Amino acid sequence: MTKQWKKLFLITLGGITFTAFLWLLYIWMQMPETIHVKVGKEQQMEFYVPVTATISKTNYTDNSYVNQAFQVKLNGPVTFYGESENTYEMQVKLFGVIPFKTMSIAVIENSKLIPLGEPVGVYVKTKGVMVLDTGTFMGMDGQEKDPAKSLLKAGDYIQCVNGKDLENKKEFMECIEHCDGNPIQLEIKRGTEKKTIWLQPVLDNKEQYKAGLWVRDNAQGVGTLTYLDQFGTFGALGHGINDMDTGKLLEIEGGSLFHVDIVSILKGEAGNPGELSGIITYTKNSKMGDVFWNKESGIYGELKSWSTREPALDIGLKQEVHKGKAQILTTVSEKAEYYDVEILNTHLRNDNINRGIELQVTDPRLLEQTGGIIQGMSGSPILQDGKVIGAVTHVLVNDPTKGYGIFIENMLEKE
C-alpha cells in the first residue's frame, strides 16, 4: 500500500470514528439520567435509539425481598407504569450487548401546583460573611499591605471570629477595627471543607486596622414566584441566586420575600436585555414569606400571602413537554396574565438544568410591553396542555423574544 493510500485510509477511518462518536453522543444525550413517572399512571416515552434496557426492581415482603428484572427495547415507543413511589434502575446496552449507560426511573406522586407568576422582592442573608476578593492598602510605612493574601480567597465563608458565630459584615468590620493589633482567629468554609486560620490585621496610613478584604453578607433583587404546593411551600426564580462578583451560588442562612411595586419596564432589544424595575418595601406588613433554600433550580420556602388565585394544576413531566403552543403566567402590569409562547425544543438531558426548555414569546401584547423575556421575569411558570411544565429562567441576549426554561420536575427535586 502506497503512502497516499495509507493516508486516505487513515482519513477515512478517522472520519468514520468521528461520525460514530457523534452518533453515540447523540444517543447519550437523548436519554436523561432520570425518568420520572407518576404513581398510578401509564407513561409512554419515545427514544428511538438502538438500545436495550434491563429494568430491575426489588419487592420487599415479610422481611424478605425478591429481585425482578425485565427487558425493554428503546428503538420504539415504550410504556412505563408507576406502581408505587419507588426508584428503579435501568441498565442500558447498545445493540443489547455493549454496556452503555445507567438510568433511573423514579415513580413520584402526581403533584398539583398553583401557578403564581407574581413578582416579589427577594432578600437573602449568607451563612456568615462571604469573601469577594482580597486587596491591598497603604500601610503606615508607606508600603502596600495585603494581609489576607494566600489566606482567604473569593467564595470563602467566614463563619466564626475568635470562637463566636459571625452575624454580619458590620460585626466583622468592627472586629477588625478593634483588634488592638492582635491576630484574629477565623473559622471559614471553603467548598465542603472547614478550616481555622489566623489573620493579622495591619494599620493603614490613617492608623486604622485593616484586613484587605472585600466581603458581602446579603443579596437582594426582584424575581417571580413560580408555584405554591399543597404544603404551602413555594418555588421561585427557576435558578439559584449567585453572587454578582464571584458567580458562585450563595450559601444562605435564610431570607424573606416582600411585596414589590413594579414602577417601570425597560424593553428588551438585541444585545440589551430589558428589566422589570420595582420598589421593594422592607416592612413587616409587606413580608410575603420566608426563604429557606437557595439551590441551582431556584429558591424555596414558605409563602404566607400572595395575590393570584389560579387553580391547582397537574405537573407535566419533561417527556410530556413537546414543541408547539404553550403559555407563561407573568406580571408586567397590575396583575398576573397568561401570554402565548412557542416551545422550540426540549433537552431531556442537559448538564445545565436551567436550560432544559427553549421557548419564544409570540404574544403581541407581551412583545409590545417588554420585547420578550426580560430580567425579573425569571420564575414565570410555563404551562402546556393544562399542566405546569416549567419556569422561565434566561433570555437570549441577541434575541429577547427567545429564552430558556427549567423543567418543573427539576424544580420539585430542589437540587
N, C-alpha and C positions, 0 to 999 in steps of 0.2 A: 504494500500500500504506500503510495506516494505521500509526501508531506502535505500536499494540497488536499488529498482525500482524507488524511487524518484530521486536518484542521476542520474540514467540512463536517466530518463525523462528530468531532467534539462539539462544534457549534450546534449541530442538530440535537445531540444528546443533551447539551445544556438547555436548549430551548424546550425540549420535552420535559426535562426535570423541572424547569421553572414553571411550565404550564401545569404540571402535576401538582406542584407546591401550591400554586394559586387556587387550583381546584379543591385541594384538601382544605386550604384555609377558608374557602367559601363554605364548604360543608360544615367546618368547625363553627363558623360564625352563624350559620343557620340554626344551630342548636344551643339554646340557652343553658346556663349552668343549672337552673332550677325551673321546673314547670309547676305552676300552681293549678290545682283542680279544686272546685268547690265540692264540699261534702254533700253527698246525696244527689249529685248532678253528673250527667254524662257530658264529657268534653271531647269534641273531635278536633284533632290537630293535623295539620298538613305540613310535612317537612320536605317530602320528595327528594330524599337523599339516599344513596345506595348503601344503607347500613342496616344491620340487625341489632336489636337491643334486647337484653335479658333483664327483666324487671324482677327483683327479689323483695320479698317482704317476710316479716316474722309475726306469726299469730301466737299470742300468749293465752294459755288455757290451763287453769288449775295448777299453777306453779310450774308448768312445762311450756315448751314452745315448739312450734313447727315451722320450718323454713319452707316457703313456697316460691317457685320461680316459673316464669313463663316468658316466651319469646314473642316479640312483635317486629314486623318489618316496617321501616320508616320511609320506604320508597313510594308510599301512597298514604291516603287518609288513615289515621289511627284514632280509635275511640278509647278514652280512659273513663273509668267510673270511680268516683271518690266514695269509698265505702264508709270510712270513718277518718277523723282527723289523725293523720299519721304522715310519715315521710318514708318513701320507698326509694331504693337505689336502682338506677338503670345503667347497666354496663353496655356501652355501645361498641360494636365491632364493625369495621369496614369490610364490606362484602361478606359479613357474617363470620369472618375469620380473624382479622387483624384487630387487636385491642386499640381503640381509638379515643374514647372519652368516657368519663363517668358523669352521669346527670342525676339529679334528684327530682322526684315527683312529690310535692308537698300538698297534701289534702288539707284545705283550710275551710274555716267557717264562711258561709255566704253572707259577708258583712253588708250592712246597709249604712250609707253615709249621707249626711245632709250637706249638699254643696253650698258654699258660702260666697266666695267671690267678693268679700268685703275688705277694704283697705284698713290697715292697722299701723299704729306706731309701735315699733319694737325696741325695747331696751333690755340688754343682757349684760351681766357682770361676769368677769372672768374669775376662774379659780386662782386667787392670788393676783399677782401683777405680772403681766406678760412683757417680756423683753422684746423691744422692736429692733434695737441696734445699740452698739457701743460707740462712743465718740470721744474726741479729745477736747481739752480745755487748757487755758494758760495757767500755769501754776505760779506760786509766789516768787519762784526763782527765775521767772521769765521763760521757762521751758514748757513744751506741750506735755500734758499728762493724759494717760489713758489707763486708769487703774483697773477697769473691768475687762480689758482686752485679754483674750485667751482664757478668761474665767467664765464668762457668760456669752451667749450668742442668741441671735434672733430666734424666737419661738420658745425660749425657756420660760418657765413659770416660777416666779419667786413666791413661795407659799408660806414660809416662816422666816422671821427675823429674830435672832437671839432667842430662839425657842418659843416664840409667840406667833400664833397664826396671824398672817398679814391680811388686813381687811381691804385696803385700797391704796391707790397711788399716793394720795396725800400723806397717809401714815408712813409709807416707805420713805418719802422725801424728808419727812420730819426726823426719822431715824438716822438718815444720812447727815442732816444738818446739825444734829445734837449728839453726834458720836464722840465728841471731845478727842478726836484723833485715835480712838480705839478701833481695832478691826471688828467687823460685823459678821456674825455667823448667819449664813443664808442656807435655807433648805430649798432646793429647786427641783423641778420636774422637767426632764428633757426627754420627750417622747414617752416611753414607758418606764424610763429609768429615773430613780430619785437619788439625788446627790446632796452632800453637805459641803459647802465651800466657805472660805473666809475672804471677805472683801475689805481692803484697806482704803477708806476714803482719803482724799488729799485736799489740802487747802488750795483754792484758786487765787487769782491775783486780786480778788476782793475780800480775801480772808474768810471765805465760806467753804465748808466741806462739800465736796462733790464726788460722785462715783463715775461720772462719764457714761450715763445710761439714759436711753430713751425707753420709756415704759408706757403701758396702757392698761386700764382696768375695766373698761366697758366699751360697748358699741351700741349704736342706735341708728334707726332708719325707718323707711316706710316699705311695707310689703303687703301681700294679700293673703287672707285666710283661705285655705283650700276646703277643709271639711270639718265636720263635727260628727263623732261617732256616738253610739248608744251610751257610752260611759261618760260622756262629757269631755272627752279628750279631743283636742284639735290638732290638725296638721296644717302647716303654712309654708310658704315660700317655694317649696319643691327643691330647694337646695340649702345647704348649710350657710351659716354666717362665717365668712372668712375675714381675717384681719386684712385691712386695706394695704398695709405696708409689707407684711411678710407673705400674704397669700395663703396662710395656713388656717385650717379650721379652728375656730376659737373653742377652747375648753371652758365651759361656763359653769358658774356656781348656781345660776338661776337668772330669772328675768321677769319682765312684765309686758303685757300688751296694753295699749292705750288707744282710745278713740283718736282719729285723725281727721282733720278737715282739709280736703283737697282744695287748694287755692288757685292752682294753675296747672296747665298741661303744656309741656314742651313737646311739640310734634316731632316725631322721628323722621329722619331722611337719610339717604345713603351716606354712610361714613360718619353719621352723627346720631346716635341713638337718643330717643326722646326720654322724657322723665315726668312722672307724677310728683308734683311738689305739694307738700301738705304741712299743716301746723299741728304738732303733737302737744297736747296738754297733759303734763305730768302731774296729775292730781289724783287723789283717792277716788273722787267721783267719776273720773273718766277712765279708770282702770277697767279693762275688759277681761283679763285673765292672767295666769301665771305661766311662765316658760320654764320647763324642766329639762329639756334635752335639746342639744344642737347637734344634728347629725348631717352626714353628706346629703341625705334625702330631704332635709327640711328641719324646721323647729317644731317642737311638740310641747303640749302642756294641757292645762285645764282652763276651759273657757267658761266665763261666768255670765257674759252678756254679749249679744250680737243683734244686728238689725234685720238681716234677711230671714225670711221664713219659707224656705224651699222645702218640699217634701223629701224624705229619706229615699235614696235610690240604691239599687244594687250596684256592686262594683263590676267593672268589665276587666277581665284578665288580659294580659298582654297578647295572648294568642287569639283573643276575640277582637282586638283592635284591627281595623282594616283601612285601606286607602278609601278616601271619599269624604262625604259631608260629616261635619261634627260641629260642636258649639263650644264656646268658652263663656263662663259666667264671670263678669268682672264689673268693677265700678269706676267709671270715668266721669260720671255726673253726680246726680243726687242719690242714686240707688243702683244696686247690682242689676245688670241686664244681660240677657243672652245675646251673643254675637256669633255670626256664622264664620266657620273656618273650614279649611280643607286639610285632611290628613294626607300628607305627601308620601310618607314612608314610615316604616317602623323597624327598629333594630332590636330583635329579641335578645341578642347577646351583645351587650355594649359595655366595655370597661368603664365608660363614663355613664353612670346610671341616670344622670340628669339630662341625657340627650337620647333617650330611647324612642321618642316620637318626633317626627318632623312635621310641621304644620305651617299653613299660610292663612293669614286673615283675608277673608273675601267679603266681609260685610261692609258695604259702603258707608254706613253710619260710623263704624269704628275707624275706618280708614280716614274719614273726614276729620274726626276729632283728634286722633293720635298718630295717624300714618301707619298704624300696625301695632306691633308689640313694643312697649316702652318700659323703662325701668320703673319699678313699683308695681307692675302687673304680675311679677313672679309669684306663683302660687295660685293664680286664677284657675279654677277647676276646668278640665276638659271633659265634655260629655259626648257620647256617641251611642245611638240606638237606645236611648233612655237610661244609660248607665254612666257612672263616674269612671272614667278610664285613666285619668292622669291630671297633671297640673303643668301650666306654662312655667318654663324655667329661664330660657335665654332668648335673646333676639339676635338675628344675623345683622351685624353692623352694616354691611354693604347693601342689605335689603330688609328694612324694618318690617315689611309685610310678612316676613318669614321668621320662624324661630323653632325652638325645641321645647320638648316637654318630658316629664318623667312619668313612667307608668305608675298607676295608683298602688299596685301591689308592692312596688319598691318603697313607696312612702309608708305603707302599712307595716312593712318589716322594720321601719325605724333604724335602718343601717346605712 
